[in-house]
Amino acid sequence: MGSPKPARPIPQLESVVANLQAVLNTHQGDGYTCPEMGVDFFDVLSRWPSSESDVLRAVALTIERYEPRLRNVRVRTLPKPESAMAVHLEITAEWNGRDNVRLLTELSRGGSVKVR
């Protein structure tokens, strides 16, 4: 008799989220084995909103380069309350070549990134 619970891919998705959080919080030049890895969001966020397209492109390119489990990555800005001290992004992508995944990301004005 088979297992009453089908295999859940959640731990794999949690691994993707953890990797994205680590990669997006790496500053340019801090990766010892991969010095080109990293983005300095502090600089581009200080010029927000004029730097919006730069931020969206940097996030998408970083994900495409350092998270091979995600394909067809799209990043867009989400509306936020006027008092927010962060930029809110939505990341959508194909995961495992067939499932769609949607992640919410918060870039603080100080340059740190939270992915959920």
Backbone as numpy.savetxt, mean C-alpha at the origin, in Angstrom:
# Nx Ny Nz CAx CAy CAz Cx Cy Cz
-13.79 -38.43 5.50 -14.64 -37.25 5.50 -13.75 -36.01 5.50
-14.09 -35.02 4.67 -13.32 -33.79 4.55 -13.52 -32.86 5.72
-12.72 -31.86 5.77 -12.81 -30.85 6.82 -14.10 -30.05 6.65
-14.80 -29.76 7.77 -16.03 -28.98 7.67 -15.77 -27.51 7.30
-14.54 -27.06 7.46 -14.20 -25.67 7.12 -13.27 -25.68 5.91
-13.63 -25.01 4.85 -12.72 -24.94 3.70 -11.47 -24.14 4.07
-10.41 -24.39 3.33 -9.16 -23.67 3.57 -9.40 -22.18 3.37
-8.92 -21.38 4.31 -9.11 -19.93 4.24 -7.80 -19.28 3.81
-7.84 -18.41 2.80 -6.62 -17.74 2.34 -6.26 -16.51 3.16
-6.95 -16.27 4.27 -6.74 -15.06 5.06 -5.29 -14.90 5.52
-4.62 -15.93 6.04 -3.22 -15.70 6.44 -2.35 -15.21 5.29
-2.61 -15.65 4.07 -1.85 -15.17 2.92 -2.12 -13.68 2.69
-3.38 -13.28 2.80 -3.71 -11.87 2.62 -3.11 -11.03 3.74
-3.10 -11.55 4.95 -2.46 -10.84 6.06 -0.97 -10.67 5.78
-0.36 -11.64 5.13 1.05 -11.55 4.76 1.26 -10.45 3.72
0.34 -10.32 2.77 0.41 -9.26 1.77 0.33 -7.90 2.45
-0.63 -7.75 3.35 -0.81 -6.48 4.07 0.44 -6.15 4.89
0.98 -7.13 5.59 2.19 -6.90 6.40 3.36 -6.49 5.52
3.50 -7.13 4.36 4.59 -6.77 3.45 4.40 -5.35 2.92
3.18 -5.01 2.52 2.93 -3.65 2.03 3.22 -2.61 3.09
2.82 -2.89 4.31 3.08 -1.95 5.41 4.59 -1.76 5.57
5.34 -2.84 5.54 6.79 -2.75 5.70 7.44 -2.02 4.52
7.06 -2.37 3.31 7.67 -1.77 2.12 7.32 -0.28 2.02
6.06 0.06 2.26 5.66 1.47 2.13 6.20 2.34 3.26
6.64 1.72 4.36 7.24 2.48 5.45 8.77 2.51 5.37
9.32 1.91 4.31 10.77 1.93 4.12 11.15 3.21 3.39
12.08 3.94 3.94 12.55 5.17 3.30 13.59 4.83 2.24
13.61 5.61 1.20 14.55 5.40 0.10 15.97 5.26 0.65
16.64 4.16 0.27 18.02 3.93 0.69 18.16 3.11 1.96
17.05 2.83 2.68 17.12 2.07 3.93 17.16 0.56 3.71
16.82 0.08 2.54 16.86 -1.35 2.26 18.28 -1.80 1.98
18.86 -2.56 2.91 20.27 -2.95 2.78 20.52 -3.81 1.55
19.64 -4.76 1.28 19.85 -5.64 0.13 19.21 -5.09 -1.14
18.42 -4.05 -0.98 17.72 -3.47 -2.12 17.65 -1.95 -1.91
18.76 -1.25 -2.12 18.82 0.18 -1.79 17.85 1.06 -2.58
17.37 0.59 -3.74 16.42 1.40 -4.50 15.00 1.30 -3.94
14.77 0.37 -3.02 13.44 0.21 -2.42 13.16 1.38 -1.49
11.92 1.78 -1.45 11.49 2.78 -0.49 11.01 4.06 -1.14
10.19 4.75 -0.40 9.62 6.02 -0.83 9.66 6.96 0.36
9.99 8.20 0.14 9.93 9.19 1.20 8.66 10.01 1.03
7.60 9.55 1.69 6.32 10.21 1.57 6.30 11.57 2.27
7.16 11.76 3.26 7.17 13.02 3.99 7.38 14.19 3.03
8.31 14.05 2.11 8.60 15.11 1.15 7.41 15.39 0.24
6.84 14.36 -0.37 5.75 14.59 -1.31 4.47 15.00 -0.60
4.25 14.53 0.63 3.05 14.93 1.36 3.12 16.38 1.82
4.33 16.90 1.97 4.45 18.31 2.37 3.97 19.23 1.25
3.88 18.71 0.02 3.41 19.49 -1.12 1.98 19.13 -1.52
1.29 18.36 -0.68 -0.08 17.93 -0.98 -0.99 19.14 -1.04
-1.93 19.29 -1.90 -2.44 18.33 -2.87 -1.77 18.40 -4.24
-0.85 19.32 -4.45 -0.22 19.41 -5.77 0.59 18.17 -6.12
0.98 17.41 -5.10 1.78 16.20 -5.33 0.93 14.93 -5.40
-0.39 15.08 -5.46 -1.27 13.90 -5.41 -0.91 12.86 -6.45
-0.72 13.26 -7.70 -0.42 12.28 -8.75 0.93 11.60 -8.48
1.90 12.32 -7.92 3.19 11.71 -7.57 3.03 10.65 -6.50
2.20 10.92 -5.50 1.97 9.97 -4.41 1.28 8.72 -4.94
0.23 8.90 -5.73 -0.51 7.75 -6.26 0.40 6.89 -7.13
1.20 7.52 -7.96 2.12 6.78 -8.83 3.18 6.05 -8.00
3.73 6.71 -6.98 4.77 6.09 -6.15 4.23 4.87 -5.41
3.02 4.97 -4.88 2.42 3.84 -4.17 2.19 2.68 -5.13
1.60 2.96 -6.29 1.31 1.89 -7.26 2.60 1.23 -7.75
3.60 2.01 -8.09 4.86 1.44 -8.58 5.57 0.62 -7.51
5.54 1.09 -6.28 6.17 0.36 -5.18 5.48 -0.98 -4.97
4.16 -0.98 -5.00 3.41 -2.23 -4.83 3.70 -3.18 -5.98
3.66 -2.68 -7.20 3.92 -3.55 -8.36 5.32 -4.14 -8.32
6.26 -3.39 -7.82 7.66 -3.84 -7.80 7.94 -4.81 -6.65
7.37 -4.57 -5.47 7.77 -5.32 -4.27 6.69 -6.22 -3.67
5.53 -6.30 -4.31 4.52 -7.25 -3.86 3.97 -7.99 -5.08
4.70 -9.04 -5.51 4.34 -9.74 -6.74 3.03 -10.52 -6.67
2.46 -10.67 -5.48 1.18 -11.39 -5.38 0.01 -10.52 -5.82
0.24 -9.22 -6.00 -0.81 -8.31 -6.46 -0.53 -7.89 -7.89
-1.58 -7.88 -8.70 -1.48 -7.50 -10.12 -2.52 -6.42 -10.41
-2.30 -5.70 -11.50 -3.24 -4.65 -11.92 -3.60 -3.72 -10.77
-2.59 -3.18 -10.15 -2.76 -2.32 -8.97 -3.31 -0.97 -9.40
-4.33 -0.53 -8.67 -4.91 0.79 -8.87 -4.96 1.50 -7.52
-4.59 2.76 -7.52 -4.57 3.54 -6.28 -5.34 4.82 -6.53
-6.23 5.15 -5.59 -6.98 6.40 -5.72 -7.11 7.05 -4.34
-7.30 8.34 -4.36 -7.48 9.10 -3.13 -8.93 8.96 -2.67
-9.12 8.79 -1.38 -10.45 8.75 -0.81 -10.76 10.10 -0.17
-12.03 10.48 -0.19 -12.39 11.73 0.49 -12.10 11.59 1.98
-11.72 12.68 2.59 -11.42 12.63 4.02 -12.00 13.85 4.70
-12.20 13.76 6.00 -12.68 14.93 6.74 -11.65 16.06 6.68
-12.11 17.28 6.69 -11.21 18.43 6.62 -10.17 18.44 7.74
-10.51 17.90 8.90 -9.59 17.95 10.04 -8.55 16.83 10.01
-8.65 15.92 9.05 -7.74 14.78 9.01 -6.31 15.25 8.76
-5.39 14.65 9.47 -3.97 14.95 9.29 -3.29 13.86 8.49
-4.05 13.22 7.61 -3.51 12.13 6.81 -4.18 12.12 5.45
-3.55 11.43 4.52 -4.11 11.20 3.19 -4.62 9.77 3.17
-5.86 9.60 2.76 -6.47 8.27 2.73 -6.52 7.77 1.29
-6.01 6.56 1.09 -5.97 5.96 -0.24 -6.69 4.63 -0.25
-7.21 4.28 -1.40 -7.77 2.95 -1.63 -6.89 2.27 -2.66
-6.44 1.06 -2.32 -5.65 0.25 -3.24 -6.51 -0.93 -3.64
-6.71 -1.10 -4.93 -7.42 -2.28 -5.43 -6.48 -3.02 -6.37
-6.59 -4.34 -6.35 -5.70 -5.15 -7.18 -6.27 -6.55 -7.31
-5.72 -7.28 -8.26 -6.01 -8.71 -8.38 -5.04 -9.45 -7.49
-5.55 -10.40 -6.77 -4.75 -11.20 -5.85 -4.87 -12.65 -6.29
-3.77 -13.33 -6.39 -3.74 -14.73 -6.84 -4.31 -14.88 -8.25
-4.29 -13.81 -9.02 -4.72 -13.88 -10.40 -6.21 -13.96 -10.64
-7.01 -14.01 -9.58 -8.44 -14.14 -9.80 -9.29 -13.36 -8.82
-8.86 -13.21 -7.60 -9.64 -12.51 -6.58 -9.27 -11.03 -6.58
-10.25 -10.19 -6.32 -9.98 -8.77 -6.16 -9.82 -8.47 -4.68
-8.90 -7.58 -4.39 -8.66 -7.19 -3.02 -8.73 -5.67 -2.95
-9.25 -5.18 -1.84 -9.36 -3.73 -1.62 -8.73 -3.44 -0.26
-7.74 -2.57 -0.27 -7.04 -2.21 0.96 -7.16 -0.71 1.19
-7.34 -0.34 2.43 -7.39 1.07 2.79 -6.05 1.44 3.39
-5.55 2.58 2.98 -4.22 3.00 3.38 -4.27 4.44 3.87
-3.54 4.69 4.94 -3.48 6.03 5.51 -2.04 6.49 5.54
-1.77 7.60 4.87 -0.42 8.19 4.88 -0.47 9.39 5.80
0.25 9.31 6.91 0.25 10.45 7.83 1.12 11.56 7.27
0.86 12.77 7.68 1.66 13.91 7.21 3.11 13.78 7.65
3.35 12.93 8.66 4.72 12.68 9.11 5.44 11.65 8.26
4.73 11.01 7.32 5.36 10.08 6.41 5.15 8.61 6.71
4.46 8.27 7.82 4.23 6.85 8.11 2.99 6.36 7.39
2.94 5.04 7.15 1.87 4.44 6.36 1.23 3.33 7.16
-0.10 3.29 7.15 -0.87 2.19 7.74 -1.68 1.55 6.62
-1.62 0.23 6.54 -2.38 -0.51 5.52 -3.33 -1.43 6.26
-4.60 -1.43 5.83 -5.57 -2.36 6.43 -6.51 -2.88 5.38
